[in-house]
Amino acid sequence: MEHTLASEATLEGTSLHTGEKVTLTLKPAPEGHGFKFRRVDLPDKPFIDACVSKVQTVERATTLAEGSVRVHTVEHVLSALVGMGVDNALVEMDSNEPPIGDGSSRPYVELIQKAGLLEQSTPRKIWEIREPIHLETGDGSLITIVPDKQFRISVTNVGKDGRFVQYFSTVVTPELYESEIAPARTFTFYEDIKPLLDKGLIKGGSLENAVVVRGEEIMSKEPMRFDNEFARHKALDLIGDLMLSGRKFTGHVIAVKPGHGPNTEAAKALRKNYAAMRAMVPPVELPQAEAVLDITEILKILPHRYPFLLIDRVTGFSSEMKCTAIKNLTMNEDFFQGHFPGHPVMPGVLQLEAMAQTASILIMRMPDNANKIGYFLSADKVKFRKPVVPGDTLFIDAEILSFRRTIGTAIASCTVNGQVVSSAELKFAIVDA
């Protein structure tokens, strides 16, 4: 389920680049809200969506803009919200940049823990990456996202002249984020400090909130928190920047020499690929789900083959026990040739079979049922309401009601243009092939 904050929580401090004093307050937000920033110091208290389309600059930090309204250095607070399992939150500030704290995201993790989490009633949408996404830049940065059942991140940090090459990899969970990622502090190279100051940046920077690298020497207020702290901080930034895609996802993010520029380009690629995936789904109301199974994936799950495979794509899973599939019908279907000549109608028994195959997808995806076969035992309360004809797109909804040992029951329906054309209660058995 989606989560928001259970209460408000406030943090005061100094911003890194502008050097201004700032008060930041995290507030609960409704379901589907996502993350938004609000400048309460300006007239009308304008909002800025945490979206990659709002990215204005990426030099040493990620800056969002809506018209003339800007919010700088958003990556640390966004990273903490994502890493700690928050889906919806409003970030209010009385300046244009969040407090830098100690240069890590730990102050924001502690702020989230102070506010607490509240479970909401809407299922959390997690996009399952099914095809690799790859990005390279001219300066040697590389980001690849490959399929994975968890959200995993692997980062290789490469400093100037190859200094301080470090590697870090982890699955991202709230527990691991808090202990392994959040404490990692931001860092800079000594020779970059004057050019940054000349550009009006890092006015609030000090050894209190950053690690400085001078040659092979590390200048820090305290000992390094990890032997690969730089790579961990790069992972921290990457998590925050990728959230600007607007989608939580499962996949393995592999990054070499990441930075805010490549990170936000990867967020754009994620957003583009997500839009392309959803474009495969006809524009009708679908369950709240993200992963799509194409015909190749379906063939790996179901034993059915031509001419008896009666679903073309699974468009989404509302839960582990509920999904929607589609069947695109054309005059080329064999059964239309004889049922009936001059008046083609999809046989009701084949609609029933399509419902059974959709229900089978849910059962066959369970690890214990791999390579098994489902047998129809009975169909009750079967109703056929309207004819299904060539050119229709059949949406098949199935939900498993119970599954004990090898026997399961389900309810299913077929819909065309928003109207139910058939429905049934199904009973089946799963046996070894």
C-alpha positions in Angstrom: 0.0 0.0 0.0 1.1 3.6 -0.5 2.5 5.4 2.6 2.6 9.0 3.7 3.8 10.7 6.8 1.8 10.3 10.0 2.5 13.9 11.1 4.5 17.0 10.2 8.1 17.4 11.1 10.5 20.4 10.8 14.2 20.8 10.2 16.1 24.0 10.4 19.6 24.7 9.0 21.8 26.3 6.4 21.6 25.6 2.7 24.7 24.4 0.9 24.9 26.5 -2.2 23.0 29.7 -1.3 24.2 29.7 2.3 20.8 30.9 3.5 19.1 29.9 6.7 16.1 27.7 5.9 13.2 25.9 7.7 11.9 22.8 5.9 8.8 21.0 7.0 7.7 17.5 5.7 3.9 17.2 5.6 1.5 14.3 4.9 -0.1 14.2 1.5 -3.1 12.3 0.0 -2.9 9.1 -2.1 -1.5 9.6 -5.6 0.0 13.0 -4.7 3.7 11.9 -5.1 6.3 14.5 -4.0 5.9 18.2 -4.3 7.9 21.2 -3.1 6.3 24.4 -1.9 7.9 27.8 -1.4 6.0 29.3 1.5 8.3 32.4 1.5 6.8 33.6 -1.8 3.4 35.2 -2.7 0.7 32.6 -3.3 3.1 29.9 -1.9 3.7 28.2 -5.3 4.1 24.4 -5.8 6.8 22.6 -7.9 6.3 19.0 -8.8 9.2 16.7 -8.2 9.3 15.8 -11.9 12.2 15.5 -14.3 10.3 17.8 -16.7 10.9 20.6 -14.1 14.7 20.1 -14.0 16.4 23.4 -14.9 20.1 22.9 -13.9 22.2 20.0 -12.7 25.6 21.6 -11.8 26.6 20.1 -8.4 23.0 19.7 -7.5 19.6 19.2 -9.1 17.5 22.3 -9.4 13.7 22.3 -10.2 11.9 25.3 -11.6 8.3 26.3 -12.3 8.4 29.6 -14.2 10.6 31.9 -12.1 10.2 29.8 -9.0 13.2 27.5 -8.2 14.1 24.9 -5.7 17.8 23.9 -5.5 19.5 20.7 -4.2 16.4 18.5 -4.0 18.2 15.2 -4.3 18.9 14.5 -0.6 15.4 14.9 0.7 13.9 13.0 -2.2 16.4 10.2 -1.8 15.5 9.9 1.9 11.7 9.9 1.2 12.1 7.1 -1.5 14.6 5.1 0.6 12.4 5.1 3.7 9.3 3.9 1.8 7.3 7.2 1.6 5.1 7.6 -1.5 3.3 10.9 -0.9 4.7 14.0 0.9 4.7 17.8 0.7 8.0 19.5 1.3 7.5 23.1 2.4 10.5 25.5 2.6 10.9 29.2 3.4 13.9 29.5 1.1 15.0 28.1 -2.2 17.1 25.3 -1.0 16.8 22.6 1.8 19.2 22.5 4.7 22.4 20.6 3.9 22.7 19.2 7.5 25.9 17.2 7.6 26.0 16.6 3.9 24.2 13.3 4.0 20.5 12.4 3.9 20.6 11.1 7.5 19.0 14.3 8.9 16.0 13.7 6.6 15.8 10.0 7.6 15.6 11.1 11.2 13.0 13.7 10.3 10.9 11.0 8.6 11.2 8.7 11.6 10.1 11.6 13.8 7.0 12.1 11.7 6.3 8.4 11.4 4.7 6.6 8.5 1.0 6.2 7.8 -0.4 3.4 5.5 -2.9 4.6 3.0 -5.7 2.7 1.2 -4.4 2.8 -2.4 -2.1 -0.1 -3.6 1.5 1.0 -4.2 2.3 1.0 -7.9 5.7 -0.6 -8.6 6.8 -0.7 -12.2 8.7 -3.9 -13.1 11.5 -3.1 -15.5 11.3 -5.8 -18.2 13.7 -4.5 -20.9 17.2 -3.0 -20.3 17.5 0.8 -20.3 21.0 2.2 -21.2 22.5 5.6 -21.2 26.0 6.9 -21.9 27.4 10.4 -21.9 30.4 11.9 -23.6 32.4 12.3 -20.4 32.3 8.6 -19.6 29.3 8.3 -17.4 27.2 5.1 -17.9 23.9 4.1 -16.4 22.2 0.8 -17.2 18.9 -0.5 -15.7 18.2 -4.2 -16.1 15.4 -6.4 -14.9 15.5 -7.4 -11.2 12.7 -8.5 -8.8 14.0 -5.9 -6.3 15.2 -2.3 -6.4 19.0 -2.7 -6.5 21.7 -0.2 -7.1 25.4 -0.6 -7.9 27.7 2.4 -8.3 31.3 2.8 -9.3 32.7 6.3 -8.4 35.5 7.5 -10.5 37.2 10.8 -9.2 39.4 13.2 -11.1 42.4 11.6 -12.7 41.1 8.2 -11.6 41.4 9.0 -7.9 39.3 7.4 -5.3 37.7 4.7 -7.5 35.2 3.1 -5.2 32.4 0.5 -5.6 29.1 0.0 -3.7 26.2 -2.2 -4.3 23.0 -3.0 -2.3 19.4 -3.8 -2.5 17.5 -0.7 -1.4 15.2 -1.3 1.5 14.3 1.2 4.3 16.5 -0.7 6.8 19.5 -0.8 4.4 19.0 2.7 3.2 19.1 4.0 6.8 22.2 2.1 7.7 24.2 1.8 4.5 23.3 4.8 2.3 21.9 7.7 4.3 25.0 8.4 6.4 27.3 8.9 3.4 28.3 12.6 3.0 28.8 14.8 0.0 32.3 15.5 -1.2 34.3 17.8 -3.5 37.8 18.2 -4.8 39.9 21.1 -3.4 40.7 22.4 -6.8 37.0 22.8 -7.6 36.2 25.0 -4.6 37.3 28.4 -6.0 35.5 27.9 -9.4 32.4 26.9 -7.5 32.6 30.0 -5.3 33.2 32.1 -8.3 29.9 30.8 -9.7 28.0 31.7 -6.5 27.8 28.1 -5.3 28.7 26.3 -2.1 28.3 29.5 0.0 27.2 27.4 2.9 29.8 24.7 2.4 32.3 23.7 5.2 34.0 20.7 6.6 30.9 20.4 8.8 28.8 19.3 5.8 31.2 18.0 3.2 34.4 16.0 2.7 37.2 17.7 0.7 39.7 15.8 -1.3 43.1 17.5 -1.8 45.5 15.4 -3.8 45.5 12.0 -2.1 44.5 13.6 1.3 41.0 13.6 2.7 40.0 16.6 4.7 37.0 15.9 7.0 35.6 17.0 10.4 35.4 13.3 11.4 36.8 10.0 10.2 35.4 8.6 7.0 32.1 6.8 7.8 32.7 4.1 5.2 35.8 3.1 3.2 33.7 3.6 0.1 31.7 6.6 1.4 32.0 8.5 -1.9 30.4 5.7 -3.9 27.7 5.4 -1.3 26.9 9.1 -1.6 26.7 8.8 -5.4 24.1 6.0 -4.8 22.2 8.4 -2.4 22.1 11.1 -5.1 21.2 8.7 -7.8 18.2 7.3 -5.9 16.9 10.9 -5.4 17.4 11.9 -9.0 15.8 8.8 -10.4 12.7 9.5 -8.4 12.1 12.5 -10.7 10.9 9.9 -13.2 7.7 9.8 -11.1 7.8 6.0 -10.8 9.0 3.6 -8.2 10.3 0.5 -9.9 12.0 -2.8 -9.5 15.3 -3.2 -11.4 19.0 -3.2 -11.0 20.5 0.3 -11.6 24.2 -0.1 -12.6 26.0 3.3 -12.7 29.6 4.2 -13.5 30.7 7.7 -12.8 27.1 9.0 -12.1 26.3 12.6 -11.6 23.2 14.8 -11.5 23.4 15.3 -15.3 23.4 11.6 -16.2 21.1 10.8 -13.4 18.4 13.1 -14.6 18.9 11.9 -18.2 18.3 8.4 -16.9 15.1 9.7 -15.1 13.9 11.0 -18.5 14.6 7.7 -20.1 12.6 5.9 -17.4 9.7 8.3 -17.9 9.8 7.8 -21.7 10.0 4.0 -21.4 7.1 3.9 -18.9 5.0 6.0 -21.3 5.9 3.6 -24.1 4.9 0.6 -22.0 1.5 2.1 -21.1 0.9 3.0 -24.8 0.7 -0.7 -25.5 -2.5 -0.7 -23.4 -5.8 0.4 -25.1 -7.2 3.6 -23.5 -9.7 2.0 -21.2 -9.9 1.8 -17.4 -7.3 -0.7 -16.1 -6.5 -2.0 -12.7 -3.8 -0.1 -10.7 -0.8 -2.0 -11.9 2.5 -1.5 -13.7 4.1 -4.7 -15.1 3.0 -5.9 -18.5 3.5 -9.5 -19.7 3.7 -9.7 -23.5 3.1 -12.8 -25.5 6.6 -14.1 -25.0 6.3 -14.0 -21.2 2.8 -15.6 -21.4 4.2 -18.5 -23.4 6.7 -19.1 -20.6 3.9 -19.4 -18.1 1.1 -21.1 -19.9 1.3 -24.5 -21.7 -1.3 -23.4 -24.3 -0.3 -22.9 -27.9 -1.9 -21.9 -31.3 -4.8 -22.1 -32.0 -5.8 -22.4 -28.3 -3.9 -19.6 -26.7 -6.6 -17.0 -26.1 -4.8 -14.1 -24.4 -2.3 -11.8 -26.1 -1.1 -9.7 -23.2 -1.5 -9.2 -19.5 -1.9 -5.5 -18.9 -1.5 -5.4 -15.2 -1.8 -6.9 -11.7 -3.9 -5.3 -9.0 -2.5 -7.7 -6.6 -0.9 -11.2 -6.6 -4.4 -12.6 -6.9 -6.0 -10.3 -9.5 -5.0 -9.4 -13.0 -6.3 -8.2 -16.4 -5.5 -9.7 -19.8 -6.5 -8.8 -23.3 -7.4 -10.7 -26.5 -7.4 -8.7 -29.8 -10.0 -10.3 -32.1 -9.7 -10.1 -35.9 -11.5 -11.9 -38.7 -8.4 -14.1 -39.1 -9.4 -16.1 -36.0 -10.2 -19.7 -37.1 -13.4 -20.0 -35.1 -15.0 -17.0 -36.9 -14.9 -19.0 -40.2 -17.6 -21.4 -39.0 -19.2 -19.6 -36.1 -21.1 -18.4 -38.0 -20.6 -17.9 -41.8 -21.8 -14.4 -42.6 -22.4 -13.6 -38.9 -19.1 -14.1 -37.0 -19.4 -14.4 -33.2 -16.8 -15.6 -30.7 -18.1 -18.8 -29.1 -19.0 -18.4 -25.5 -17.0 -21.5 -24.5 -13.8 -19.8 -25.8 -14.6 -16.7 -23.8 -14.8 -19.1 -20.8 -11.5 -20.6 -21.8 -9.9 -17.1 -22.0 -11.1 -16.4 -18.4 -9.6 -19.7 -17.3 -6.2 -18.9 -19.0 -6.1 -15.5 -17.3 -6.8 -17.1 -13.9 -4.1 -19.6 -14.7 -1.5 -16.8 -15.2 -2.0 -15.8 -11.5 -1.6 -19.4 -10.3 1.3 -20.4 -12.6 3.4 -17.4 -11.6 3.6 -18.8 -8.1 7.1 -20.4 -7.7 5.7 -23.7 -6.5 3.5 -24.1 -9.6 6.1 -23.6 -12.3 5.9 -26.2 -15.1 2.6 -27.5 -13.9 -0.8 -27.7 -15.8 -4.2 -26.5 -14.7 -7.3 -28.6 -15.3 -10.8 -27.1 -15.5 -13.1 -28.7 -12.9 -16.3 -26.6 -13.2 -17.8 -23.4 -14.3 -20.7 -22.0 -12.4 -23.0 -18.9 -12.8 -21.9 -18.6 -16.4 -23.6 -15.7 -18.2 -23.3 -14.4 -21.8 -24.7 -10.9 -22.2 -23.5 -9.6 -25.6 -21.9 -11.0 -28.7 -18.2 -10.6 -29.3 -17.3 -9.9 -32.9 -14.2 -9.3 -35.1 -12.5 -6.0 -34.2 -13.4 -6.2 -30.5 -10.7 -6.0 -27.9 -11.6 -8.4 -25.1 -10.5 -7.4 -21.6 -10.5 -10.4 -19.3 -10.4 -9.8 -15.5 -9.7 -12.7 -13.1 -9.4 -12.9 -9.4 -8.3 -15.9 -7.3 -10.7 -16.3 -4.4 -9.1 -19.3 -2.8 -6.2 -21.8 -3.5 -5.6 -24.7 -1.1 -3.1 -27.4 -2.0 -4.0 -28.1 -5.6 -7.6 -26.8 -5.9 -8.5 -23.2 -6.6 -11.5 -21.1 -7.3 -11.8 -17.8 -9.2 -14.2 -15.3 -10.5 -13.7 -13.8 -14.0 -15.4 -11.6 -16.6 -14.9 -10.4 -20.1 -15.5 -6.8 -21.1 -15.7 -5.0 -24.4 -15.8 -1.2 -24.6 -16.5 -1.0 -20.9 -19.5 -3.4 -20.9 -19.4 -6.9 -19.4 -20.1 -9.5 -22.2 -19.6 -12.7 -20.1 -18.8 -13.8 -16.6 -18.3 -17.0 -14.6 -17.1 -18.6 -11.4 -14.4 -21.1 -12.1 -12.9 -24.1 -10.3 -9.7 -25.8 -11.3 -6.9 -28.2 -10.2 -3.2 -27.8 -10.6 -1.3 -31.0 -11.4 2.2 -32.0 -12.4 2.8 -31.9 -16.2 
